[in-house]
Amino acid sequence: LSTLGAERPGALSALSAAACALSASRGAARPAFEGSVAAELERLGMEGASFIVDLRSPPSDRAVGLGGRPCGPDGFESPEFRFSANPGMPAGPIQSVPSGGELSRLSLAVKLAQGGPGGATTVFDEIDSGVGGTVAHLLADSLARAAGGRQFVVITHLAQVAARAGRHISVVKDVSGGLASTRVSVLEGGERAVEVARMLGGGEAALAHAKALLGGTGS
């Protein structure tokens, strides 16, 4: 206890310095990050949506006092993302405000706004959940634009999104002889058009639509 007591002032001093540096970084980065997310949301068809990074004091039961300020595991602030999809409506916590489709687009907007190194690979597992129609095209456009300098792996059931991929991989589960197996294959040319048509519901009209989505070539 005596050893720990002697080390405590130095530990608190180091914690205070780190928390102050983190607060400064957050304050400097917050306006640009909020603006980038809002811009991405507008590109995704959510004009007028608001996104706020709320920096609140950490809860007292998870904080220690440093110079009269509570400091928690995340520093002097406890960050919370707040969001509103509609102009004039107050932003609320993202865990309770957005619908499924709105949350999908918000998640994508945050990821795109974060940027990151060109060598990073990002996996989106059904980021298009709850999305359809024109919004699906906007989401596909944003993914294609952002993937220009990075690798995205997108798991999707939307033909609009699949059609914009640089490479289309089909994953199919088969059950034979009571055993389940998964088959993975890269689709090329006409195979890809047929798969996109299947995602659209099948039939000649769907195949024509699939070829249009793929640029009229079916590949």
N, C-alpha and C positions, 0 to 999 in steps of 0.2 A: 504493500500500500504506500509506503514511503517513497519507493522508486517511482511508482505511477503518479503520486502526488507531485513529485519533482518534475516529471515530464509533462504534466498537464498544461502549465502556462505556455510552453513552447508549442504544444499541439494545438491549443486554442488560437495562438497567434498565426500559425500556418493555415489553420482552417479559415480564419478571418480574411487572410490575404487571398486565399483561393476563392472564397465566396465573393469578395469584392471584385476580383478579376472576372469571375463568371457573370456577375451582375452588369459590369461594364460591357462585356461582350454581348449579353442579351439585349441590353438597351440599344447598342449600336446596330444589331442585326434585325431587331423586331420590325421596324418600319418597312425595310426592303422586303422582308419575308412576307409580311402581311400583304404588301402590294403585289408581289409575285403570285401569291395564291389567288388573290382577287382577279388578277389578269387571266390566270389559267381557268378559273371558274367561268369567266365571261366567254372564253373560247369554247367551253363545254356547254354553252347555252344557258348559263345561269347569270344573266346580266342583272346587276343590282344586288347580288348576294354579298353578304358581309362576312369577313373572317377576321377574328381578333385573337391575339395572343395575350391572355390575361395573366399578369404576374402578381400573384397574391402572396401574402405572408404565409409561411408554412404553419400547419396546425401546431398549437403549443405542446401537445402531447408527443410530438415527434421533433422537437426542436430544443436547442440549447441557446442560452443567451450570450450574445457577443456584442459588447458595447451598447447594451440596451436594445439590440435587435435580435429577433428569433432567427436561428439558422437551422435548417433541416437537412435531410439527405440531399436535397437538390439546391442547397445554398440558401440565400436570403429570400428567395422567391419559390413559390410552388406553381409552375407554369400550367395553364389550362387553355386548350383551344376552344373558342366559342364561335358559333356559326349561326347565320340566318340566311335562308334561301330567298326571302322576300323583302323587297325594299320597305322601310318603315317599321319593320318588326325587329324587336331587340334580339341581339345575338344571345344564344343560350349554349349550355354544354353540348358537345357533339354527341355524347352518349344518349341524349334524350331528345334532341331537336330534329335531326335530319330523317327523312324517309330512307328506305333502302337504296333507291336510285340516287338520291342526293348524297348519301354517305359514300356510295361508290365513286361518284364524281369528285367529292371533296377529298377522298383518300388519294385519288389520282392527282388532283391539283396540288396537294401537299407534297407528294412524291416528286412531281415535276418541278415544283418551286425549289425543292431542296437541291436539285441538280446532283452533282457528284462526279467522281472521276470517270473518264471515258471507258476505263477498263472494267468498271463495275457491272455486274449482271443483276438485274432486278426481276423478280418473279411476281406476277400479278395472278392470283388465283380467283377467277371469276370476278374481276374488277367491274364487269358490266352487269352485275346482279341488279335486277329491277330496272334496267335501262332498255329502251327500244326506240324504234322509229328514227326520227331526225336526230335525237340525242345519241343514238348508237353510232351514226355517221360522224358526229362531232367528236365523240370519244375515240373512235378509230382514227380520225385525223390527228388528234392530240398524241395518241400513242405512236403513230407513224412518224410524226414530226420529232418527238422527243427521242425516238429510237435511232435517229440519224447518227448520233455519236456514241450510242451506248447499246448494249444488248438487253433486250427485253424478252422474257419468256412469259407469254400470256395464255392462260388456260381459259378458254371461252366456248360458249355455245351460240354466240352471235355470228351470223354469216358476215355482217358488215365489218366486224373486227377481224375475223379470220382472213377475209379477202385482202386486207391491207398488209398482211405479214410478209416478210421477206422469205420466210420458209414456213411451210405448212406441214405439221406433223399430226398424224391421226393416231389416237390412242383408243383401242377397242378391247373390251373385255369379253372373252368367250367362256362358255361353260360346256365342257365336253367330258363325258364319262364321269360326271359328278365332281369334276375338278375345274376350278376357275383359273384362267390364264389371261394375261394381258399382251396384246400385240401392238407394237409401235412401228409405224412406217412413215416415211417421208413421201408426201404426195407431189407429183409433178404433172404438168400438162393437163390432159383431159381428166385425169384422176382427181385433180384438185377442183376442177369445175363441177364434177359429179358430187364431190363431198360438200362443197359450198351449197349446191342445189339441194342436197339432202337436208342440210341445216335450215334451208328455207322452206322445207316441207315436201320437196320432191315434185316430179312432173316436168313437162316440157317448158312450161312458163317459168318454173323455178330455175331450170337449167339456163334459159335465156337471161334471166336476171343475174344468175351467178356469173355468167360470162361477162355481163356488163360491169358487175362489181370488180371483176378481175382485169378489167381493161379491154374487154372485147376479144381477148385471145384465148381465154380459158386456161391460162397458165400463169 
